[in-house]
Amino acid sequence: MKKSAWLPAVIAPVVVAGAVAAPMIANAASAPIAGKDPSAADVIASIAKSSDTAYSGRIDQTSDLGLPELPTGSGGSSLEGDASDALGLLTSSHTARVYVGGADEQRVQVTQQLAEQDVIRNGSDVWTWDSKSRTATHVTLPAHAGSRPDEAATPADVAKRAVEAITPTTTVSKPTEVRVAGHDAWQITLTPKSSDTLVGTVRLAVDQQTGLPLRATIEAKEQSDPAVQIGFTSLQYGAPAERLFHFTPPSGAKVETKDLSDAAPNATGDGTHQQRHHFGTEPTFTGTGWDTIAELPAGTVDRSSLGGDATGLLGQLTKSVDGGRAVQTSLVSVYLTDDGRVLVGAVPVSALVAAAK
């Protein structure tokens, strides 16, 4: 399945929320955020209710990581595909329409330059569609996809544990009132205690009535504008038209089918294992908290096999450092070692070079 640059713009608010309180997002029941003076745990607990919320809206994502906006996916470029998508995410803005009918009905739609890209889920069926290439992928999910294994714990209990778990590395602010896409929200701010990370703050705004994450903002240290911001610019609650969750490939479209219905629970779970299988390697991690560094093993990147376009762009984006080449943005650094390893983290390049030795 081709990963598109705009997809992280859609899922990022959920990812940020999950990083704070992943175990309880799958739970269904919670009340609107109570009172005029909620705690951070109250706000985090309210996210649980949003898994069954029906809505439609527009999400905008902007990035300001200090990289030039580069042409990606141009005709014949050796950077087409995943590398092109990653560059597009890092250097440009994206807009998506989102339709959610419930926990197992979602559609994400992007229209750009007379082309449309869609991801549609209806129960165990997931379709992706790219009108430009006229290709579709149909994935059948396992029966346990989207299951809720942690219903024994209340959202409030899990939220309290989540806040307690992150406070050794992070300062969690008292919620403040903000307004996002016409809706009242509580915003909490996470500030790393580490002096080594490039991350300055992470702000998460959550709808006061539904617990739906409305906006996520990541600010880099010593940068006035957000490095990454993803949030709703319009949002309407209520079930979208049922037809939006049904898809039939147009005549003549190329269709790929993937049946995951018999996959073991730990093979798909939250999708992490499946994504690692796509790359054929699993990263190892060093460091803790905001200073965590992910490393992919030797041979992950074979620079000798890159085409002229990719080699030229690699030289433009990266600089020579001890043992390889690296790029440091305002928020994240990437280090490509001479033996083909890749190290990534929200830390300076020097930290990646040290970790690689």
C-alpha positions as CSV (number, residue, x, y, z in Angstrom):
1,M,0.0,0.0,0.0
2,K,1.5,3.3,-1.0
3,K,2.0,5.7,1.9
4,S,1.0,9.2,1.0
5,A,2.5,12.3,2.4
6,W,-0.9,13.6,3.6
7,L,-1.8,10.6,5.6
8,P,0.3,11.5,8.7
9,A,-1.5,14.9,8.6
10,V,-4.7,13.1,9.3
11,I,-3.6,10.6,11.9
12,A,-1.1,12.9,13.8
13,P,-3.6,14.3,16.3
14,V,-4.5,10.7,17.3
15,V,-0.8,9.7,17.4
16,V,0.1,12.6,19.7
17,A,-2.8,11.7,21.9
18,G,-1.8,8.1,21.8
19,A,1.7,8.9,22.9
20,V,0.3,10.4,26.0
21,A,-2.4,7.9,26.8
22,A,-2.3,5.1,24.2
23,P,-3.8,2.3,26.4
24,M,-7.1,4.0,26.9
25,I,-7.9,5.5,23.5
26,A,-9.7,2.3,22.5
27,N,-12.2,2.5,25.4
28,A,-15.6,3.8,24.5
29,A,-17.2,5.4,27.6
30,S,-16.5,8.7,29.1
31,A,-18.4,11.9,30.0
32,P,-17.6,15.4,28.5
33,I,-14.8,17.1,30.4
34,A,-16.3,18.0,33.7
35,G,-16.3,21.4,35.3
36,K,-14.5,24.7,34.7
37,D,-11.2,23.6,36.2
38,P,-10.3,20.2,34.8
39,S,-7.0,18.5,35.4
40,A,-4.7,17.3,32.6
41,A,-5.8,13.7,33.4
42,D,-9.5,14.8,33.0
43,V,-8.7,16.1,29.5
44,I,-6.7,13.0,28.5
45,A,-9.4,10.7,29.8
46,S,-12.0,12.5,27.7
47,I,-10.2,11.4,24.5
48,A,-11.6,7.9,25.1
49,K,-15.1,8.9,24.2
50,S,-14.1,10.2,20.8
51,S,-13.6,6.7,19.3
52,D,-17.3,6.4,18.7
53,T,-17.9,10.1,17.7
54,A,-19.3,10.7,14.2
55,Y,-18.2,13.8,12.3
56,S,-16.9,15.3,9.1
57,G,-14.4,18.1,8.6
58,R,-11.3,19.5,7.1
59,I,-7.8,19.0,8.5
60,D,-4.8,21.2,7.6
61,Q,-1.2,20.3,8.2
62,T,1.7,22.7,8.0
63,S,5.4,22.1,8.4
64,D,8.2,24.6,9.0
65,L,11.3,22.4,9.6
66,G,13.8,24.7,7.9
67,L,14.0,22.6,4.7
68,P,13.4,24.1,1.3
69,E,10.1,23.2,-0.5
70,L,11.3,20.7,-3.1
71,P,9.5,19.2,-6.1
72,T,8.5,15.7,-5.3
73,G,7.0,12.9,-7.4
74,S,7.9,14.6,-10.6
75,G,7.7,12.6,-13.7
76,G,10.4,10.1,-14.0
77,S,12.1,11.1,-10.8
78,S,13.9,8.3,-8.9
79,L,12.3,9.8,-5.8
80,E,8.8,8.8,-6.6
81,G,7.0,6.8,-3.9
82,D,7.8,6.7,-0.2
83,A,10.9,9.1,-0.4
84,S,8.8,11.6,-2.4
85,D,6.0,11.4,0.1
86,A,8.3,11.9,3.1
87,L,9.8,15.0,1.5
88,G,6.4,16.3,0.7
89,L,5.3,15.9,4.4
90,L,8.5,17.7,5.6
91,T,8.5,20.7,3.2
92,S,4.9,21.6,2.3
93,S,1.3,21.9,3.6
94,H,-1.5,19.5,3.1
95,T,-5.3,19.5,3.4
96,A,-7.6,16.5,3.8
97,R,-11.4,16.0,4.1
98,V,-12.2,13.5,6.9
99,Y,-15.5,11.6,7.3
100,V,-16.0,9.4,10.4
101,G,-19.2,7.3,11.0
102,G,-17.9,5.6,14.1
103,A,-15.1,3.3,15.2
104,D,-15.0,1.3,12.0
105,E,-16.2,3.7,9.4
106,Q,-13.7,6.3,8.2
107,R,-12.8,8.1,4.9
108,V,-9.9,10.4,4.2
109,Q,-10.0,12.3,1.0
110,V,-7.4,14.6,-0.6
111,T,-7.9,16.4,-3.9
112,Q,-4.9,18.0,-5.5
113,Q,-4.4,19.2,-9.1
114,L,-7.4,17.4,-10.6
115,A,-6.4,14.2,-8.8
116,E,-7.9,12.5,-5.8
117,Q,-6.5,10.1,-3.2
118,D,-8.8,8.2,-0.7
119,V,-8.5,5.8,2.2
120,I,-11.9,4.3,3.1
121,R,-12.7,1.9,5.9
122,N,-16.0,0.1,6.3
123,G,-15.8,-2.6,8.9
124,S,-13.1,-5.1,7.9
125,D,-12.8,-3.7,4.4
126,V,-10.2,-1.0,3.7
127,W,-9.8,0.6,0.2
128,T,-7.1,3.0,-1.0
129,W,-7.6,4.9,-4.3
130,D,-5.3,7.0,-6.4
131,S,-7.1,8.6,-9.3
132,K,-3.9,9.8,-10.9
133,S,-2.4,6.3,-11.3
134,R,-5.9,4.7,-11.4
135,T,-4.8,2.2,-8.8
136,A,-6.7,0.7,-5.9
137,T,-5.8,-1.6,-3.0
138,H,-8.4,-3.6,-1.1
139,V,-7.3,-4.9,2.4
140,T,-9.4,-7.3,4.5
141,L,-8.7,-6.6,8.1
142,P,-8.7,-9.4,10.8
143,A,-11.7,-9.8,12.9
144,H,-9.9,-8.4,16.0
145,A,-9.0,-5.1,14.3
146,G,-10.2,-2.3,16.4
147,S,-10.9,-4.5,19.4
148,R,-10.9,-3.0,22.9
149,P,-8.9,-5.2,25.2
150,D,-8.6,-2.7,28.1
151,E,-12.2,-2.1,29.0
152,A,-11.6,-3.3,32.6
153,A,-9.8,0.0,33.4
154,T,-11.8,3.2,33.5
155,P,-10.6,6.1,31.3
156,A,-10.0,8.2,34.4
157,D,-7.8,5.5,36.0
158,V,-5.8,4.9,32.8
159,A,-5.4,8.7,32.2
160,K,-4.1,9.2,35.8
161,R,-1.5,6.4,35.2
162,A,-0.6,8.0,31.8
163,V,0.1,11.4,33.4
164,E,2.1,9.8,36.1
165,A,4.2,7.8,33.5
166,I,5.2,10.9,31.5
167,T,5.9,13.3,34.3
168,P,9.5,12.0,35.0
169,T,10.5,13.3,31.5
170,T,7.8,15.9,30.8
171,T,6.1,18.8,32.5
172,V,2.3,18.7,31.9
173,S,0.5,22.0,32.1
174,K,-2.8,22.8,33.6
175,P,-5.4,22.9,30.8
176,T,-6.3,26.3,29.3
177,E,-9.3,27.2,27.2
178,V,-8.9,27.7,23.4
179,R,-11.2,27.6,20.4
180,V,-10.5,25.4,17.4
181,A,-12.7,25.2,14.3
182,G,-15.5,26.9,16.1
183,H,-15.5,24.5,19.0
184,D,-14.5,25.1,22.7
185,A,-11.5,23.1,23.6
186,W,-9.1,22.4,26.5
187,Q,-5.4,22.6,25.6
188,I,-2.6,20.9,27.5
189,T,1.0,21.6,26.9
190,L,3.8,19.0,27.2
191,T,7.3,20.4,27.8
192,P,10.3,18.1,27.8
193,K,12.5,18.3,30.8
194,S,15.5,17.1,28.7
195,S,17.9,19.8,27.5
196,D,19.1,17.6,24.6
197,T,15.9,17.2,22.6
198,L,15.0,19.5,19.7
199,V,11.4,19.5,20.8
200,G,10.3,22.7,22.7
201,T,6.7,21.9,23.4
202,V,3.8,19.8,22.3
203,R,0.3,21.3,22.6
204,L,-2.8,19.2,22.3
205,A,-6.3,20.8,22.1
206,V,-9.3,18.5,22.9
207,D,-13.0,19.3,22.4
208,Q,-14.6,20.1,25.7
209,Q,-17.8,18.2,24.8
210,T,-16.7,15.1,22.8
211,G,-13.0,14.5,23.8
212,L,-12.0,14.6,20.1
213,P,-8.4,15.8,19.6
214,L,-8.9,19.0,17.5
215,R,-5.3,20.2,17.0
216,A,-1.8,19.2,17.7
217,T,1.1,21.6,17.6
218,I,4.8,20.8,17.9
219,E,7.2,23.6,18.5
220,A,10.9,23.3,18.2
221,K,13.3,25.0,20.6
222,E,14.3,28.5,19.6
223,Q,11.7,28.7,16.8
224,S,8.8,31.2,17.0
225,D,6.5,29.4,14.5
226,P,5.2,25.8,15.0
227,A,7.5,23.2,13.4
228,V,4.4,21.1,12.7
229,Q,0.8,21.8,13.2
230,I,-2.1,19.5,12.4
231,G,-5.7,20.5,13.2
232,F,-9.3,20.9,12.1
233,T,-10.1,24.1,10.3
234,S,-13.8,23.0,10.0
235,L,-15.7,20.4,11.9
236,Q,-19.4,19.2,11.9
237,Y,-20.6,16.6,14.3
238,G,-23.2,14.0,13.0
239,A,-23.0,10.9,10.9
240,P,-21.8,11.5,7.3
241,A,-23.8,9.9,4.4
242,E,-23.4,6.2,4.4
243,R,-22.4,6.2,0.7
244,L,-19.1,7.8,1.6
245,F,-17.9,4.6,3.3
246,H,-18.6,2.4,0.2
247,F,-16.1,2.2,-2.7
248,T,-16.2,0.4,-6.1
249,P,-13.1,0.7,-8.3
250,P,-13.8,2.4,-11.6
251,S,-13.7,0.3,-14.8
252,G,-10.2,-0.3,-16.0
253,A,-8.6,0.5,-12.6
254,K,-5.6,-1.6,-11.4
255,V,-6.7,-3.4,-8.2
256,E,-4.4,-5.1,-5.6
257,T,-5.9,-7.3,-2.9
258,K,-4.4,-8.1,0.5
259,D,-6.2,-10.5,2.8
260,L,-5.2,-10.1,6.5
261,S,-8.3,-11.7,7.9
262,D,-6.3,-14.7,9.3
263,A,-3.4,-12.6,10.7
264,A,-2.5,-13.1,14.4
265,P,-3.4,-10.3,16.8
266,N,0.2,-9.4,17.4
267,A,0.9,-9.2,13.7
268,T,-1.4,-6.2,13.1
269,G,-2.4,-4.8,16.5
270,D,-2.0,-1.1,16.1
271,G,-0.4,-1.5,12.7
272,T,3.2,-1.2,14.0
273,H,4.3,-4.8,13.1
274,Q,2.7,-4.6,9.7
275,Q,4.6,-1.4,8.9
276,R,7.9,-2.9,10.0
277,H,7.3,-5.9,7.8
278,H,6.8,-3.5,4.8
279,F,10.4,-2.3,5.3
280,G,11.7,-5.8,6.1
281,T,13.6,-4.6,9.1
282,E,12.8,-3.7,12.7
283,P,14.4,-0.6,14.4
284,T,16.3,-0.8,17.6
285,F,16.0,2.0,20.2
286,T,18.5,3.8,22.5
287,G,17.9,6.5,24.9
288,T,14.7,7.3,26.8
289,G,11.8,9.7,26.6
290,W,12.3,12.7,24.3
291,D,15.9,11.7,23.6
292,T,15.0,8.3,22.1
293,I,16.9,7.4,18.9
294,A,15.6,4.8,16.4
295,E,18.2,2.9,14.4
296,L,17.7,0.7,11.3
297,P,20.4,-1.8,10.6
298,A,23.3,-1.8,8.1
299,G,22.2,-2.3,4.6
300,T,18.9,-0.4,5.1
301,V,20.1,2.3,2.6
302,D,22.3,1.4,-0.3
303,R,23.5,4.8,-1.7
304,S,25.3,3.1,-4.6
305,S,21.9,2.0,-6.0
306,L,20.3,5.4,-6.0
307,G,19.6,7.2,-9.2
308,G,21.0,10.5,-10.3
309,D,18.0,12.5,-9.0
310,A,18.1,10.9,-5.6
311,T,21.9,11.2,-5.2
312,G,21.8,14.9,-6.1
313,L,19.0,15.6,-3.7
314,L,20.7,13.6,-1.0
315,G,23.8,15.8,-1.4
316,Q,21.6,18.9,-1.4
317,L,19.7,18.0,1.8
318,T,22.5,16.5,3.8
319,K,26.0,17.4,4.9
320,S,29.1,15.3,5.4
321,V,29.7,14.3,9.1
322,D,31.9,11.8,10.8
323,G,31.0,8.3,9.4
324,G,28.3,9.4,6.9
325,R,25.9,12.1,6.0
326,A,23.2,13.8,8.0
327,V,20.5,16.5,8.0
328,Q,19.2,18.3,11.1
329,T,15.9,20.1,10.8
330,S,14.4,22.3,13.6
331,L,12.6,19.2,15.0
332,V,14.3,16.0,13.9
333,S,17.7,14.8,12.7
334,V,18.5,11.9,10.3
335,Y,21.9,10.3,10.0
336,L,22.9,8.0,7.2
337,T,26.0,6.0,8.0
338,D,28.5,4.9,5.5
339,D,27.6,1.3,6.2
340,G,23.9,1.9,5.4
341,R,22.4,2.3,8.8
342,V,19.8,5.0,9.4
343,L,19.4,6.8,12.8
344,V,16.6,9.2,13.5
345,G,15.6,11.2,16.6
346,A,14.4,14.5,17.9
347,V,18.0,15.3,18.9
348,P,21.0,17.0,17.4
349,V,23.0,15.2,14.7
350,S,25.9,14.9,17.2
351,A,23.8,12.7,19.4
352,L,23.0,10.4,16.5
353,V,26.7,10.2,15.5
354,A,27.6,9.3,19.1
355,A,24.9,6.6,19.3
356,A,26.1,5.0,16.0
357,K,29.6,4.4,17.4
